[in-house]
Amino acid sequence: MTKKTQLLFAVILLLVVVGCSETEETATFKGKAFVGGSEGLALSFLPGQPPSEVFDTDNPFQIAVRLENRGEYDIESAGNVIVSITGVNPSNFGVSSSQLTKQSPDPLDGVRIDSSGNKISGDDVVVDFPEMNYFSEIQGSVDFTVRANACYEYGTKAQAKLCIKEDLRGTTGEAGVCNPDRIVPIENSGAPVQITNMEQNVAGSNKIDFFFTIKKVGSASDSLHKTGTVCGTEVSSRDVVYIDVEDTRLGTLTCSGLTGGTATAGYVTLYSDAREVRCTQVIDESNMIDAEVPLSIDVKYGYKQYVDTQLIVKHAS
């Protein structure tokens, strides 16, 4: 084989590989409601901000934190994301505590799937903090853990299908289009809280029950908080989510364990990062047909997470 032929063959092979990769990437999301995943925002320090080492005299530096929305919830208000720096005493570094707390400079749209089935990445921003300079003289060196905390309002949307039949109890023996006693497949948007373990069963001639679990799936070090509390640490605000089960228009829908809302919406407290919710759907006679009926569940919550880096302050000899 000549060098020219070898080169042509290599180019063709590369094009085939790239084409296959693009097809697989597109095919992954075609026909799907969500990209999925367990992340909300991703936090990181910009390289060198802060630097790994500074001196204790005349060595100004800055801290900059990057926020990337890797989930599928749109943060429409910049004020819904608060970033703070802890781990250092502000007065030792020539700044005030208020200067080490900032909101996102812009809203942050989430990941989405376009009309062709391609994944579109979410927005990212950089939060810059004022120039800092260590003002106290030290002996040798001191190691500080600099922590960037992010508190933000986020949400999850889950999508499933309920199964109903004209003959729910199966007295006629006729097969329906689906089984009303089943484990229900469910899709979740990318977020650190998910709806899992959904099941449905027949509860009467015109009634079905369905159950699902609300579960925190983000990092174990992250925390959940009641919406509107700016990640409040009071017992009543911790591990609380707001859930809204959309009306199916089949009849009367009620859900148990929800407080401060309606029959199908309200606050739920998670225990050990999970909580089961039970709903009962009474079906009007006019809706007693063989069908799969879409069901949407929305969850809203405050979420707090952090990222650490080390900063060594050395004595300038």
C-alpha positions, -999 to 999 in steps of 0.1 A, spaced: 0 0 0 14 34 -10 18 63 14 -9 82 -5 -33 53 -2 -25 49 35 -32 86 41 -65 84 22 -76 53 42 -67 70 75 -88 101 66 -118 79 57 -115 59 89 -113 91 109 -145 105 92 -163 72 99 -153 72 136 -163 109 140 -196 103 122 -204 73 144 -196 93 175 -219 121 165 -246 96 157 -243 79 191 -243 113 209 -274 124 190 -292 91 193 -286 91 231 -311 120 236 -335 115 207 -369 107 221 -359 115 256 -375 141 278 -343 149 297 -305 145 296 -306 134 333 -278 133 359 -273 142 395 -257 176 393 -270 211 397 -243 237 397 -206 228 395 -182 250 415 -145 255 409 -118 281 416 -102 298 385 -65 287 381 -43 309 403 -73 326 420 -63 322 448 -27 312 442 -14 282 461 11 305 480 14 342 490 37 362 512 26 380 544 36 414 531 27 433 499 14 403 480 -21 411 467 -42 384 451 -78 377 441 -103 348 445 -126 340 415 -152 312 415 -166 296 384 -203 284 384 -215 261 357 -251 249 355 -248 212 347 -284 204 355 -316 211 336 -332 237 358 -330 273 346 -320 297 374 -338 328 360 -328 353 387 -291 360 395 -302 368 431 -311 331 435 -274 322 436 -253 334 465 -215 326 467 -195 332 499 -159 327 509 -151 312 543 -121 296 560 -102 328 564 -106 358 587 -115 387 564 -97 413 586 -64 394 583 -67 398 545 -78 434 543 -114 429 534 -148 429 552 -170 399 556 -197 415 534 -172 417 506 -168 379 507 -205 373 499 -217 379 464 -246 369 441 -241 355 406 -236 383 380 -261 367 357 -289 341 355 -279 306 346 -299 285 321 -295 248 325 -287 220 301 -313 212 274 -320 190 244 -326 207 211 -351 197 185 -325 174 168 -318 155 200 -284 173 207 -273 182 242 -269 220 247 -246 229 276 -258 251 304 -245 286 312 -215 294 333 -203 326 350 -174 338 371 -179 355 405 -149 378 413 -141 388 448 -121 420 458 -83 421 460 -69 406 492 -36 410 509 -24 393 541 -15 420 566 -2 402 597 34 390 600 38 353 606 66 330 615 74 304 588 42 296 570 5 291 577 -18 268 557 -55 280 552 -84 261 537 -103 285 515 -138 274 509 -163 287 483 -199 281 493 -228 283 469 -264 285 480 -290 285 453 -326 278 444 -330 247 422 -356 223 409 -363 189 394 -390 179 369 -400 142 367 -422 127 340 -440 94 340 -472 78 327 -501 64 347 -520 33 334 -558 34 334 -583 8 321 -620 8 316 -620 -25 336 -594 -17 363 -601 -49 383 -598 -71 352 -632 -88 357 -638 -91 319 -604 -107 313 -597 -84 284 -562 -71 280 -557 -34 282 -529 -13 265 -509 -14 298 -509 -31 332 -523 -9 360 -504 -29 386 -468 -22 377 -435 -5 384 -437 28 366 -408 40 344 -399 76 353 -376 102 337 -359 130 358 -343 162 347 -306 166 356 -306 177 393 -293 167 427 -328 156 438 -347 128 420 -380 110 419 -374 73 421 -391 39 429 -424 48 414 -452 21 415 -488 19 407 -516 -4 418 -554 -8 415 -572 4 446 -608 0 434 -631 -2 404 -624 35 396 -593 42 417 -555 37 415 -528 44 440 -492 54 431 -461 58 452 -428 74 446 -396 83 466 -381 118 467 -344 113 471 -313 135 474 -287 121 450 -261 148 451 -229 147 471 -232 136 507 -215 169 518 -242 190 501 -274 200 520 -311 207 512 -330 236 525 -365 251 523 -370 275 494 -368 312 502 -347 307 534 -313 313 517 -302 279 529 -315 285 564 -301 263 591 -331 262 614 -345 227 620 -377 236 602 -358 247 571 -334 217 567 -340 188 543 -373 204 531 -385 203 495 -416 216 479 -434 191 456 -462 197 431 -479 167 415 -496 180 384 -534 175 380 -540 146 355 -576 158 348 -588 123 353 -608 131 384 -599 137 420 -562 134 429 -549 136 465 -514 130 479 -505 124 516 -477 138 537 -477 173 521 -480 204 542 -485 241 536 -501 237 502 -529 219 485 -541 183 481 -514 177 455 -487 203 464 -468 212 496 -437 208 516 -421 175 525 -392 168 549 -367 142 539 -353 118 564 -319 102 557 -321 119 523 -353 103 512 -391 103 517 -420 83 501 -451 100 489 -484 83 482 -511 96 459 -546 83 451 -563 90 418 -601 86 417 -612 84 380 -644 100 368 -667 77 349 -662 96 317 -624 90 319 -627 52 324 -609 42 292 -578 22 283 -549 47 281 -516 58 294 -518 93 310 -488 116 314 -479 126 349 -455 155 358 -440 160 392 -421 192 401 -397 196 431 -383 229 443 -356 234 470 -327 254 482 -293 237 477 -259 243 493 -226 230 483 -189 239 485 -154 235 470 -121 238 489 -86 248 480 -54 254 500 -37 287 505 -2 289 521 9 322 536 47 324 539 68 349 558 86 373 535 122 372 547 
